[in-house]
Amino acid sequence: MAKYGEAASKNVESTMRRRKRGTLKSGSGRTVRSRKQAIAIALNEAREKGAKVPSRKSSSAKHSRKTSGSRKRR
């Protein structure tokens, strides 16, 4: 079963075109140059429109995973 729906794919495609043209803006109004940031914006917009996109990982889950692996064990 596919993780992302067709609508999400189309949204990412159009967002990448907007980034290439230099018309894609972030929330603060600055021009987006990063490919990863452009994809994140596209998936967020697709989520808001109701497309089939997995939900974002919570910040607490990311934080606990990062800190647990970086601690030195004695």
C-alpha positions as CSV (number, residue, x, y, z in Angstrom):
1,M,0.0,0.0,0.0
2,A,1.3,3.4,-0.9
3,K,2.4,5.9,1.8
4,Y,1.5,9.0,-0.2
5,G,-1.5,9.6,-2.4
6,E,-1.6,10.9,-5.9
7,A,-2.7,14.4,-4.8
8,A,0.3,14.7,-2.5
9,S,2.6,13.7,-5.3
10,K,1.1,16.4,-7.6
11,N,1.4,19.0,-4.8
12,V,5.1,18.2,-4.3
13,E,5.7,18.4,-8.0
14,S,4.1,21.9,-8.3
15,T,6.0,23.1,-5.2
16,M,9.3,22.0,-6.6
17,R,8.5,24.0,-9.8
18,R,7.7,27.0,-7.6
19,R,11.1,26.6,-5.8
20,K,13.0,26.4,-9.1
21,R,11.3,29.6,-10.3
22,G,12.1,31.3,-7.0
23,T,8.5,32.0,-6.1
24,L,8.2,29.6,-3.2
25,K,8.1,31.4,0.2
26,S,8.4,30.0,3.7
27,G,6.1,31.0,6.6
28,S,8.3,34.0,7.4
29,G,8.1,35.2,3.8
30,R,11.7,34.4,2.8
31,T,12.5,32.6,-0.5
32,V,13.0,28.8,-0.1
33,R,16.2,27.5,-1.6
34,S,16.4,24.1,0.2
35,R,15.0,21.1,-1.5
36,K,14.2,19.4,1.8
37,Q,12.3,22.5,3.0
38,A,10.4,22.7,-0.2
39,I,9.2,19.1,0.2
40,A,8.3,19.7,3.8
41,I,6.2,22.7,2.8
42,A,4.5,20.7,0.0
43,L,3.6,17.8,2.3
44,N,2.2,20.2,4.9
45,E,0.0,21.9,2.2
46,A,-1.2,18.5,1.0
47,R,-2.1,17.5,4.6
48,E,-4.1,20.7,5.0
49,K,-6.0,19.9,1.7
50,G,-6.8,16.4,3.0
51,A,-4.5,14.4,0.8
52,K,-3.2,11.0,1.9
53,V,0.1,11.9,3.7
54,P,1.5,10.3,6.9
55,S,1.2,12.5,10.0
56,R,4.3,14.4,11.2
57,K,6.4,12.9,13.9
58,S,6.1,14.7,17.2
59,S,9.0,16.7,18.4
60,S,9.2,14.7,21.7
61,A,9.7,11.5,19.8
62,K,12.5,13.0,17.8
63,H,14.1,14.5,20.8
64,S,14.1,11.3,22.9
65,R,15.6,9.3,20.0
66,K,18.4,11.7,19.5
67,T,19.4,12.0,23.2
68,S,19.2,8.3,24.0
69,G,21.7,7.4,21.3
70,S,24.2,10.1,21.9
71,R,24.8,9.4,25.6
72,K,28.0,7.6,26.6
73,R,27.6,4.5,28.6
74,R,30.0,3.6,31.4
